[in-house]
Amino acid sequence: MVRLNKIYTRTGDGGETTLGNGERRSKADLRVETYGTVDELNAVIGLVRLHADEVLDAMLARIQNELFDLGAELATPDTGKPLEFEPLKIVESQVDRLESEIDAMNERLEPLKSFVLPAGSPAATHLHHARTVARRAERLMIALSNKDGEPVAATAIRYVNRLSDHLFVAGRIANDEGRADVLWVPGKSR
């Protein structure tokens, strides 16, 4: 159980933070940047929820909780040393659920004939913003996993990859099931 009695601790005033395994790292460390970007994604999804219908809001509420789990996973790298707690991990069933929701939403949409611009309804616009932050988080996770001694679970990477697809399709649903999508017109302003 998390218990926060005091919001500031002054332990980060020197530019370092503590990971979930107790290790101190620079706040500019790639791992900290990665889980910070997941946190940013969570905040953007919070903005979407201000404009979401009941069904989308329920999906996004679950995703926000899963993003906290993902952040905890990224903040607790597996060093092979025993921990005093069971670290959180994204599991395959969470990826599967995203895929099922993508498939169900996609069945309601006409196929695209052009790229979709990040515009339309407020919910759709914020969903496209969230999608771009998810893609950045994914790039950071991959960069982190490519560094020696910086493990990132393949399931976590798949989750964020699928989440960006989920947010894209949800954005189309929020644009009147794609009927209000704003499509890219190549060279339109030449």
N, C-alpha and C positions, 0 to 999 in steps of 0.2 A: 504494500500500500504506500502511495506517495503522500507525504505530509510536508507541507511548506509552511513553516512558522514565520520565516523571515524571507523577504524577497531579495534583498541585497546581502551579499556576504563579504564583499570587498576582496575575495580571493581571485577575482579576474581582473583587478585593476592593473596588473602588470602585463596584461595581454595574453594570459593563459587561461585555460579552462580544464576541467577534469572530465575525462571520459567515464563511461559507465563501469569500466573495469578499474578505475582509480588512477589511471595513467594521466599525467599532465601533458597538455599539448598547447601549442600556440593557437590563438583564435584565428590565425591566418592559415592553419594547417588544412590540407585538402580534405581530410575526413570531417573536420568541423565545418568547412564550407559545404560539404555534401549534405550532412544532416541539417545544416542551416537552410539549405535550398529546399529540402523536404518540408521543413517548417514553413518556409515562405509559400510553398505550394498549398499547404494546409490553410494558411490565411487567405489565399486567393479563393480557395473553395468555400471558405466562410462567406466571402462576398457573393459568390454565386448563390448560396443558400438564401440570401435576402430576396432573390428574384425567382426562386424555384417553386414549382408546384409540389404537391405532397409526395408524389412518387419519386421525383428527382431528389427532393430534399432528404427522403429516407435513404436513398442510395448514397448521397453525398455525406450524410451523417456517419454512415458506416465507414466510408472511405476515409473521412477525417480521423476516425479512431484508428484505422489501419495505418494511416500515415504516422501517427504517434508511435505505433508499434515499430514501423520501419525506421523512424528516427532513433528509437531506443536500440534497435538492432545495429544501425550504423554507428551509434555512439559507444557500442560495446564490442570492439573487434575481438575475434577469437584468437587469443594468444597461445592457446593450449594449456594455460594455467587454470586451475579450478577457481570457480567463483562461488560466492556465498549465496547465490541465487540462480534461478533458471533464466537465462537471457531470452528475451523475446525474439522470435524469428517469424518472418513472413513464410507462410506455408502454401503448398501447391493448390489447396482448395480455395484460397483467396484469389489466386490467378484464374482458376477455373470459373469462379463466380463472376469475375469481371468479363471473361469471355462469354459466358451465358447471357449476361446483361447486354453486352455489345451485340450479340446475335439477335436478341429479342428486339432491341431498339432498331437495329439495321433493317429488320424485316418490314418496318413501317416506313422506310425511306425509299425514294426512287434512286437509282444509281446516279452517280455524279458524272457530269460531262465537262466539268471544269473544276479548278481548285476553288475552295471556299475562302473568302476573305474573312478575317476576324471581325465581324460586324453583325448587325441585326438587332435582335432583342437584347435587353440588358443581361439576361441569363446566358444567352448564347455568346455574347461578347466576353463576359467574364469566364465562361467555360473555355473559350479559345485562349484567353490569357493563361488560365490554369494549365491548359495543354502545353503551352510553350515553356512554362516553368517545369512541368513534368519532364519534358524533353531535356531541359538543362540539367535537372537532377539525374536523369539517366546518363547523360554524357559524363557528369562528374563521378557517378558510381562506377562507370566503366574505366575512367581515368584512374580512379582510386584502386580498382581491382588489378590494374596493370602495373601498379607499384609493388615492389618486393615487400613482403611483410604487411600488406594492407588488404586482407581478405574481405571480399564482398560476396555474399551468397548469390549464386546464379538465379535462385528463385526470387530474390529481392529485385534483381535487375529485370527479370521477366515481368514481375508485378508492375514496376514503374513503366515499362514499355507498354504493357497492356492498358495501364491506367491512362496513358496519353491517348491511346486509341479510343478508350471509353469516353474520355472528356470530349474528343472530337465528335463522336457520334451523338453524344448527349447534347452538344452544341447545335447540331442539326435538328435534333428533336425539339429543342427549345426555340428554334426558328420555324415554328409552325410545321413541324415534321419535314423540314427541308424546303417547304414552299416559300419561305421568306429568307432563304440563304442568299447572301450577297456573293455572287460569283466573280471570279477574276476574269477580266477580258484582256487578253494579251495585247499590248501595244495600243490600248484604247486612247491614251492621251498624247499620242505622237502627233 
